[in-house]
Amino acid sequence: MPHINFNNDFPGIRSAMAYSPETAAPMGVLAEILLRSNDGLTPADRELIGMYVSYLNDCFYCNHSHGEIACIYLGGDRELVEQVRKDYSKAPISDKLKSLLAIAAKVQKGGKFVTVEDVAKAKENGADDKDIHDTVLIAAAFCMFNRYVDGLATITPTDMDSYPLRAKQIVDNGYGNHVFTNKQPT
Amino acid sequence: MAHIDLQNDFPGIRGPMAFRPETAKSLNELAEVLLRSDNSLSRGERELIAAYVSYLNDCFFCQNVHGGLAQHYLQCDSDFIEAVKNDFISTSVSAKMKTLLWIAASVQKGGKKVRPEQIEAAKIVGATDAEIHDTVLIAAAFCMFNRYVDGLATWAPEDKTYYIERAKQRAEEGYAGYDASK
């Protein structure tokens, strides 16, 4: 049961956002820029970073929501998403993305865990300053989103078939307050 | 030295905000709503929660910026802010604020660390759902801001008067529309 009365029964972050649309609006814009820009990092790369940090933070709702969104961008390759989640170092992804996931994992522990060597490695593998900036901010933002979702004990859907439906809604329409003002996908 | 070339030498979060103004805009709009809304929790209380979480995250820049703002709004001295950071239980903050700071400290460790009995304790001393919501989101947001600042290894002025002097200006201007270069 959620820690507070949201006056709605939406799943995960949607319930908290519907409760507080004033804070939801800038968070939606932030997610839209960080996760859907196709500049340097692809939307799939960005969602994989968000998914991985959520996995490390043990946030089931965000982990599986962003895993499913990444899956759509990857043409339905759920196996790849699972490989990244379990051991990205062995997954068939670029060395650049591997070194950015390593930075994201450090950010999840705390900002000061990111070392000069971590950043140098990412640059060697072709990451530019903006890729590194966005990786750090995506990882940091998920340390917020995950805590928002679990810190208020929002409802986590147990029906795994509902995750791809919400994922498609995001891929089709982007992030924003439509996720709670429109009908939930069924 | 920052991990990336921010193309400016502004301290703390101002560096990456000036580097990437698109994300800075939404970050500042979120800060505006969370830290300056006047419904129930005061601006001083909101900034105090932010300063406390930043202290727990060991983020020098954020704990001093937001400690400075809390000090400005609460019209207290820096010793009081330090006392809250070190042991808020033995300070004169209200019983309600003590329960909210306790919740914020749990959020800093991880969302699942917040226990129903903490929420119950807050409600018993008068905390509303909106105040609990805002406390959780302020604490969560500072787990982002702090990581953004330190994850890119931005620099921070060591002289604490820098933060005290800027607090008044920030209190007057707010966060929305913030120009990181000023």
Chai-1 contact restraints between the chains, C-beta under 6 A:
chainA,res_idxA,chainB,res_idxB,connection_type,confidence,min_distance_angstrom,max_distance_angstrom,comment,restraint_id
A,H3,B,I119,contact,1.0,0.0,6.0,A-B,restraint_1
A,I4,B,D129,contact,1.0,0.0,6.0,A-B,restraint_2
A,I4,B,I132,contact,1.0,0.0,6.0,A-B,restraint_3
A,I4,B,H133,contact,1.0,0.0,6.0,A-B,restraint_4
A,N5,B,D129,contact,1.0,0.0,6.0,A-B,restraint_5
A,S20,B,H133,contact,1.0,0.0,6.0,A-B,restraint_6
A,E22,B,V33,contact,1.0,0.0,6.0,A-B,restraint_7
A,T23,B,V33,contact,1.0,0.0,6.0,A-B,restraint_8
A,P26,B,S26,contact,1.0,0.0,6.0,A-B,restraint_9
A,P26,B,E29,contact,1.0,0.0,6.0,A-B,restraint_10
A,P26,B,L30,contact,1.0,0.0,6.0,A-B,restraint_11
A,V29,B,S26,contact,1.0,0.0,6.0,A-B,restraint_12
A,L30,B,S26,contact,1.0,0.0,6.0,A-B,restraint_13
A,I33,B,E22,contact,1.0,0.0,6.0,A-B,restraint_14
A,I33,B,T23,contact,1.0,0.0,6.0,A-B,restraint_15
A,V107,B,R147,contact,1.0,0.0,6.0,A-B,restraint_16
A,V107,B,G151,contact,1.0,0.0,6.0,A-B,restraint_17
A,G111,B,R147,contact,1.0,0.0,6.0,A-B,restraint_18
A,G111,B,D150,contact,1.0,0.0,6.0,A-B,restraint_19
A,G111,B,G151,contact,1.0,0.0,6.0,A-B,restraint_20
A,K112,B,D150,contact,1.0,0.0,6.0,A-B,restraint_21
A,V114,B,G151,contact,1.0,0.0,6.0,A-B,restraint_22
A,V119,B,H3,contact,1.0,0.0,6.0,A-B,restraint_23
A,D129,B,I4,contact,1.0,0.0,6.0,A-B,restraint_24
A,D129,B,D5,contact,1.0,0.0,6.0,A-B,restraint_25
A,I132,B,I4,contact,1.0,0.0,6.0,A-B,restraint_26
A,H133,B,I4,contact,1.0,0.0,6.0,A-B,restraint_27
A,H133,B,R20,contact,1.0,0.0,6.0,A-B,restraint_28
A,V136,B,G151,contact,1.0,0.0,6.0,A-B,restraint_29
A,V136,B,L152,contact,1.0,0.0,6.0,A-B,restraint_30
A,L137,B,Y148,contact,1.0,0.0,6.0,A-B,restraint_31
A,A140,B,M144,contact,1.0,0.0,6.0,A-B,restraint_32
A,A140,B,R147,contact,1.0,0.0,6.0,A-B,restraint_33
A,A140,B,Y148,contact,1.0,0.0,6.0,A-B,restraint_34
A,A141,B,M144,contact,1.0,0.0,6.0,A-B,restraint_35
A,C143,B,C143,contact,1.0,0.0,6.0,A-B,restraint_36
A,C143,B,M144,contact,1.0,0.0,6.0,A-B,restraint_37
A,C143,B,R147,contact,1.0,0.0,6.0,A-B,restraint_38
A,M144,B,A140,contact,1.0,0.0,6.0,A-B,restraint_39
A,M144,B,A141,contact,1.0,0.0,6.0,A-B,restraint_40
A,M144,B,C143,contact,1.0,0.0,6.0,A-B,restraint_41
A,M144,B,M144,contact,1.0,0.0,6.0,A-B,restraint_42
A,N146,B,G111,contact,1.0,0.0,6.0,A-B,restraint_43
A,R147,B,V107,contact,1.0,0.0,6.0,A-B,restraint_44
A,R147,B,G111,contact,1.0,0.0,6.0,A-B,restraint_45
A,R147,B,A140,contact,1.0,0.0,6.0,A-B,restraint_46
A,R147,B,C143,contact,1.0,0.0,6.0,A-B,restraint_47
A,Y148,B,L137,contact,1.0,0.0,6.0,A-B,restraint_48
A,Y148,B,A140,contact,1.0,0.0,6.0,A-B,restraint_49
A,D150,B,G111,contact,1.0,0.0,6.0,A-B,restraint_50
A,D150,B,K112,contact,1.0,0.0,6.0,A-B,restraint_51
A,G151,B,V107,contact,1.0,0.0,6.0,A-B,restraint_52
A,G151,B,G111,contact,1.0,0.0,6.0,A-B,restraint_53
A,G151,B,V114,contact,1.0,0.0,6.0,A-B,restraint_54
A,G151,B,V136,contact,1.0,0.0,6.0,A-B,restraint_55
A,L152,B,V136,contact,1.0,0.0,6.0,A-B,restraint_56
